[in-house]
Amino acid sequence: MSYTASAAAPPPLGTCLTLCMFLAASYLLWRAYSKPRPKPALRSVAILVLGDIGRSPRMMYHAESFATNKFKTYLIGYGGSKPIPSLLSLSLVEILPLGEPPLWLRGLPFIIAGPLKVLSQVVDILQTLLVRIPRPPRIHPCAGTTFNPPSIPTLAIVWLVSHLRGCKVIIDWHNLGYTILALKLGEQHTFVRIAKWFESYFGRSAYAHLFVTKAMRDHLVKEWNLRGHKVVLHDRPPARFHRASPSESHELFQHLLPHLSTPPLTAFLPASKPPYSTPFTYIPPSRLSTVPRPASGGADDLELAFELSDLTPFADKVPLPELRSDRPALLVSSTSWTPDEDFAMLLDALKQYERRARELEDGDESARLPKVLMVVTGKGPLRQKYMREIEPLQAPGGDATWKYVRCASLWLEADDYPLLLGSADLGISLHSSSSALDLPMKVVDMFGCGLPVCALGFKCLDELVKDGVNGLVFHNADQLATQLGNLLRGFPTAPALTALQESFQGASPLGTTGTDGWEWGTWAENWNHIMRPLLLHDVAAEAAL
Ligand SMILES: Nc1nc2c(ncn2[C@@H]2O[C@H](COP(=O)(O)OP(=O)(O)O[C@H]3O[C@H](CO)[C@@H](O)[C@H](O)[C@@H]3O)[C@@H](O)[C@H]2O)c(=O)[nH]1
C-alpha cells in the first residue's frame, strides 16, 4: 500500500511544537510535585475564569467577597475589558492574567492550531497555578463551564492541581458547558457526548458545589451524583446597583452624548444643549436668573438677586436636573451577543411596535405610544450581524426608516453600566438558557437598579422573575410587542409600567418569603449568608473568620 501526502496530516513543525509543549508541561508538573509541599495558606483562594475577567461579573463578585473576608485572592483569567474598580483597589486581590495564544498560531490550519491552542492554554494555566501562586491556595473555586469549549480542560486541570498542591476545590456551576456546545453541534454529536462525560467525571467530586439555581442543583445531584457540600448561590447585584437620581442620569447622558449623536439618533432624539440639557434630562431655568439685574452691577445686585431676607439655603435655590417630559422611553437589554439570545425576536417585536405606534398616532393622546430608544449593552460575536440588520431601518431619510424606534449598541465602563440600567424605563431579557437551568445575570443587574423587565420565559425563570410583579414573561415576538405597547401606552405617565416599578418596594429581605415569594438582597448579603458558613465550617478549627 502506498501513502500520498494528505492536507490533514500535521506538518513536522506542528508535531515538534506539540511535543515541546508536552515536555514543558511534564517538566513543570515534575518540578511542582518533586518539591517539598508547603502547607496550604489558610485564607487564600484562586479563582479561575477561562474568559475575559471584566465580562465575568459573578467571578469578580466572588473575588471581591473573598477579599473583603480577608482571603488573599488570586483572580486568573484573560484581560480585555476593565474589571470592576473595587477589584483594582482591594489590596488582597491579585489579578494574574493568562497570555493570549501565540499570534503565529492564527496562520495555521485549525486542525493544527486548535490542539496547539488548547495545549498552550493548559501550560499557561498550570504554570500560573503551580508556579506563579507561591503557596497553594486553601480553597480553589474554579469557574463553572460557561466558557466552554475552551474551558473543557479547566475541571481536569483544577482536579490535577488540587491533588498536587493539596488544596480544596469549589465548583461554581453557573451553566453546563456541554449544553452550550450542543447549541452549535446538536445534542447527539460525539464531541457533545465527550464534553458531557468530561464535565460529569471531573466535576463530580469537590469540597463544595455552588449552583445558580435550585433547578440546577436538583438536576445535577440527581443525574451526576455529586459529592461534596451542595449550596444554591443565586446571583444578586452588588450594593452599588441602584435606581439613578435625575442628577446621576443627567451626568451619565452628558458623558454618553457622543454615542447619542450618531446620524440615526440626532434627528430622532429631542435636541439637547449640554450642560443644561440632554435628550432625557434638563436643568430647569434657575430662580436666580429670573431676578432682574440692574445695569450698574454694584453691591445692590447681590441684594436683589438673593433677597437678603430670604433664608433658604443657597443649595436649595440651585435647580437640580429633572427628567424631560418629551424624552423617549429608554429600553435596555444587556448581552454577550451569544447564539442562545435570539435578537431576531426583539427586532421583530420592535417592528410590530413601530407599526402599532403609527396606527395610534392620530388617536387619543393617552393611548398613543411613545418613541423608544432601545440600547443593547455588551460585547460579543453576533453584535455586528444584528446591528447590520438594523442599519437600513434607522438610516436617516431612508424609505424604510422607523419613526418611533431606534436601536443603539454600547459597551459601558463598569461604573456607567449600572447608571444606565438605573436610568432606563424597562429592561428586556432574551436569555434562553442552553441548559434551562441557569438564570440571566442581566435581569439580576436590572432588578438591582429597580428596573422591571420583559423576559423570555424558560423552565426555571420563576426563581427570579415573578410574572406580573417585577416583570412580564413572554414566549415570542408577538407577546413581547403586545407587552411593550401595554406598558408604554401614555408614557411618561404609564400606569402599567409604574405599577411594576413600584413593586420593587415590596420585595422581602433575604431569608424571608414575602407574599409574592420574592426574596431579595445584595450580592454581599447573600454571599455572607451562604458562603461564610461554608468557609467557616472549613477553617473554624484553625481560625475564626
Ligand atoms: N461593564 C459592562 N458590563 C456589561 C455590559 N453589558 C453587559 N455587561 C455584563 O455582561 C453580563 C451579561 O452577560 P451575559 O453573558 O449575557 O450573561 P447572562 O446570560 O445574563 O448570565 C449568564 O452568565 C452569568 C455569569 O456571568 C451566570 O451567572 C448566569 O447564570 C448566566 O449563565 C451583564 O450581567 C453584565 O455584567 C456593558 O456595557 N458594560
The ligand as an SDF file (V2000), in Angstrom:
LIG
                    3D

 39 42  0  0  0  0  0  0  0  0999 V2000
  -19.2520   46.7720   32.1610 N   0  0  0  0  0  0  0  0  0  0  0  0
  -20.2110   46.3080   31.3560 C   0  0  0  0  0  0  0  0  0  0  0  0
  -20.7200   45.0780   31.5570 N   0  0  0  0  0  0  0  0  0  0  0  0
  -21.6900   44.6690   30.7130 C   0  0  0  0  0  0  0  0  0  0  0  0
  -22.1660   45.4560   29.6600 C   0  0  0  0  0  0  0  0  0  0  0  0
  -23.1270   44.7670   29.0140 N   0  0  0  0  0  0  0  0  0  0  0  0
  -23.2280   43.5900   29.6290 C   0  0  0  0  0  0  0  0  0  0  0  0
  -22.3630   43.5150   30.6520 N   0  0  0  0  0  0  0  0  0  0  0  0
  -22.1170   42.3760   31.5680 C   0  0  0  0  0  0  0  0  0  0  0  0
  -22.4620   41.1900   30.8830 O   0  0  0  0  0  0  0  0  0  0  0  0
  -23.4600   40.4890   31.6290 C   0  0  0  0  0  0  0  0  0  0  0  0
  -24.4430   39.8250   30.7170 C   0  0  0  0  0  0  0  0  0  0  0  0
  -23.7060   38.8560   30.0380 O   0  0  0  0  0  0  0  0  0  0  0  0
  -24.3840   37.5070   29.5520 P   0  0  0  0  0  0  0  0  0  0  0  0
  -23.2830   36.6270   29.0400 O   0  0  0  0  0  0  0  0  0  0  0  0
  -25.4990   37.8490   28.6350 O   0  0  0  0  0  0  0  0  0  0  0  0
  -24.8490   36.9120   30.9320 O   0  0  0  0  0  0  0  0  0  0  0  0
  -26.2610   36.2980   31.3080 P   0  0  0  0  0  0  0  0  0  0  0  0
  -26.7510   35.4320   30.2130 O   0  0  0  0  0  0  0  0  0  0  0  0
  -27.1560   37.3970   31.7470 O   0  0  0  0  0  0  0  0  0  0  0  0
  -25.8640   35.3740   32.5540 O   0  0  0  0  0  0  0  0  0  0  0  0
  -25.0850   34.2000   32.3760 C   0  0  0  0  0  0  0  0  0  0  0  0
  -23.7950   34.3870   32.9060 O   0  0  0  0  0  0  0  0  0  0  0  0
  -23.7230   34.5520   34.3420 C   0  0  0  0  0  0  0  0  0  0  0  0
  -22.2740   34.6170   34.7920 C   0  0  0  0  0  0  0  0  0  0  0  0
  -21.5270   35.5730   34.1370 O   0  0  0  0  0  0  0  0  0  0  0  0
  -24.3710   33.3780   35.0460 C   0  0  0  0  0  0  0  0  0  0  0  0
  -24.3300   33.5810   36.4310 O   0  0  0  0  0  0  0  0  0  0  0  0
  -25.7830   33.2140   34.5510 C   0  0  0  0  0  0  0  0  0  0  0  0
  -26.3540   32.0970   35.1580 O   0  0  0  0  0  0  0  0  0  0  0  0
  -25.7830   33.0470   33.0390 C   0  0  0  0  0  0  0  0  0  0  0  0
  -25.1480   31.8730   32.6650 O   0  0  0  0  0  0  0  0  0  0  0  0
  -24.1230   41.5200   32.4850 C   0  0  0  0  0  0  0  0  0  0  0  0
  -24.6280   40.9110   33.6480 O   0  0  0  0  0  0  0  0  0  0  0  0
  -23.0140   42.4990   32.7760 C   0  0  0  0  0  0  0  0  0  0  0  0
  -22.3050   42.1100   33.9110 O   0  0  0  0  0  0  0  0  0  0  0  0
  -21.5990   46.7540   29.4640 C   0  0  0  0  0  0  0  0  0  0  0  0
  -21.9260   47.5350   28.5640 O   0  0  0  0  0  0  0  0  0  0  0  0
  -20.6290   47.1090   30.3500 N   0  0  0  0  0  0  0  0  0  0  0  0
  1  2  1  0
  2  3  2  0
  2 39  1  0
  3  4  1  0
  4  5  2  0
  4  8  1  0
  5  6  1  0
  5 37  1  0
  6  7  2  0
  7  8  1  0
  8  9  1  0
  9 10  1  0
  9 35  1  0
 10 11  1  0
 11 12  1  0
 11 33  1  0
 12 13  1  0
 13 14  1  0
 14 15  2  0
 14 16  1  0
 14 17  1  0
 17 18  1  0
 18 19  2  0
 18 20  1  0
 18 21  1  0
 21 22  1  0
 22 23  1  0
 22 31  1  0
 23 24  1  0
 24 25  1  0
 24 27  1  0
 25 26  1  0
 27 28  1  0
 27 29  1  0
 29 30  1  0
 29 31  1  0
 31 32  1  0
 33 34  1  0
 33 35  1  0
 35 36  1  0
 37 38  2  0
 37 39  1  0
M  END
$$$$
